[in-house]
Amino acid sequence: MNFLIPDAIVPAPQFQATNRDDAIRELVASLFRAGVLVESDQADIVRAILRREQLGTTGIGRNIAIPHSRHAAVAKLTGALAVSGPGIGFDSVDGEPVHVMILLISPPDRPGEHLRCLESVVSTLRDESLVAAIRAAQTREEILAVLANHKPGGAP
């Protein structure tokens, strides 16, 4: 998941949102704090992602959501990751709360790349031991280590 911005990873102890819309705002804000987005683009990006949620939930089940949108504010695939300890209602397909959220924003002129990235994230997060390790991590550095040590198809 090389599109993730390390400084936009928010582990459970620091993640504050308690509902879907606030979670999306907090994920977008993490990209701003990481220096990837300018402040003036944040509200428009949040609106774009929320519009996408209206088409159908990005809560894919198994406590995972992948909110995403295409937006001109980014020049390349850009992502953030957050973990919610208590979980967030995301209208997930299985009705379960979401604990791991991966936000993906891509340039509007690269729809194929956007879809391939979504497929890759879904495939990677099928590994339940990886998701459990991400949820258990208490710091950004621990989450980065889990992701760096993950072997596709194997244990993290």
C-alpha positions in Angstrom: 0.0 0.0 0.0 2.6 2.4 -1.1 0.0 5.2 -1.7 -0.4 5.6 2.1 1.2 8.8 3.5 3.0 7.7 6.6 2.2 10.9 8.5 -1.5 10.4 7.7 -1.8 7.2 9.6 -3.9 7.6 12.7 -3.8 4.7 15.3 -6.7 4.0 17.6 -5.4 5.9 20.6 -5.4 9.2 18.6 -8.5 8.7 16.4 -11.4 10.7 17.7 -14.3 10.3 15.3 -17.4 8.5 16.4 -19.4 8.5 13.2 -18.8 8.0 9.5 -18.9 11.6 8.4 -16.5 12.7 11.2 -14.2 9.8 10.4 -14.0 10.9 6.8 -13.3 14.5 7.9 -10.6 13.3 10.3 -9.0 11.1 7.6 -8.9 14.1 5.1 -7.6 16.3 7.9 -4.7 13.8 8.5 -3.6 14.4 4.9 -3.7 18.1 5.4 -1.6 17.8 8.6 0.8 15.6 6.7 1.3 18.4 4.2 -0.3 16.6 1.3 -3.5 18.8 1.0 -4.0 22.5 1.3 -6.5 23.6 3.8 -8.8 25.2 1.2 -9.3 21.8 -0.5 -10.4 19.8 2.6 -14.1 20.6 2.6 -14.5 19.9 -1.1 -12.7 16.6 -0.8 -14.9 15.6 2.2 -18.0 16.5 0.1 -16.8 14.4 -2.8 -16.2 11.4 -0.5 -19.6 11.8 1.2 -21.2 12.0 -2.3 -19.5 8.7 -3.1 -20.9 7.2 0.1 -24.4 8.2 -1.0 -24.0 5.9 -4.0 -23.3 3.0 -1.7 -21.3 2.3 1.4 -17.6 1.8 1.2 -17.9 -0.3 4.4 -16.9 -3.6 2.7 -17.5 -5.8 5.8 -15.2 -7.5 8.3 -14.8 -4.2 10.1 -13.2 -2.4 7.1 -14.1 0.7 5.1 -12.4 2.2 2.1 -13.9 5.6 1.6 -12.6 7.0 -1.7 -13.0 9.6 -4.4 -11.2 11.2 -7.3 -10.2 14.8 -6.9 -8.0 17.4 -8.7 -6.3 18.4 -5.4 -4.0 15.4 -5.7 -1.4 14.7 -8.4 -1.1 11.0 -7.6 -2.8 8.2 -5.6 -2.9 9.4 -2.0 -4.1 7.6 1.1 -4.6 7.8 4.8 -5.3 5.0 7.3 -7.1 5.2 10.6 -8.1 2.8 13.3 -11.1 3.2 15.6 -10.9 1.1 18.7 -14.6 1.1 19.5 -15.6 1.0 15.9 -17.8 3.3 13.8 -21.2 2.8 12.2 -20.5 3.0 8.4 -23.6 1.3 7.1 -21.3 -1.6 6.2 -22.6 -4.4 4.0 -22.4 -6.8 7.0 -23.9 -4.3 9.5 -20.8 -4.5 11.7 -18.9 -1.4 13.0 -15.7 -0.4 11.1 -12.4 -0.4 12.9 -9.9 0.0 10.0 -10.4 2.8 7.4 -8.3 3.4 4.4 -9.0 6.6 2.5 -8.0 6.8 -1.1 -8.0 9.9 -3.3 -6.7 9.8 -6.8 -6.5 12.3 -9.7 -9.7 12.5 -11.8 -7.8 11.6 -15.0 -6.7 8.2 -13.8 -9.8 6.0 -13.2 -8.1 2.8 -14.1 -5.3 3.4 -11.5 -8.0 4.2 -8.9 -9.9 1.0 -9.5 -6.7 -1.1 -9.5 -5.7 0.4 -6.2 -9.1 -0.3 -4.7 -8.8 -3.9 -5.8 -5.4 -4.2 -4.3 -6.5 -2.8 -1.0 -9.5 -5.1 -0.8 -7.2 -8.1 -1.7 -4.6 -7.1 0.9 -7.2 -6.6 3.6 -8.7 -10.1 3.1 -5.8 -11.2 5.3 -7.5 -11.3 8.7 -4.2 -11.6 10.6 -3.0 -8.4 8.9 -6.2 -6.5 9.8 -5.9 -7.8 13.4 -2.3 -6.6 13.6 -3.3 -3.2 12.3 -6.1 -3.0 14.9 -3.7 -4.0 17.7 -1.0 -1.5 16.8 -0.9 1.4 19.2 1.4 3.8 17.2 1.9 5.0 13.7 5.3 3.3 13.7 3.8 0.0 14.7 1.2 0.2 11.9 3.9 1.0 9.4 6.0 -2.0 10.6 2.9 -4.3 10.3 2.4 -3.1 6.7 6.1 -3.3 5.8 6.4 -6.8 7.2 3.2 -8.1 5.5 3.7 -10.9 3.0 0.8 -11.2 0.6 -1.0 -14.5 1.2 0.9 -15.0 4.5 1.1 -13.7 8.0 2.1 -10.1 8.6 
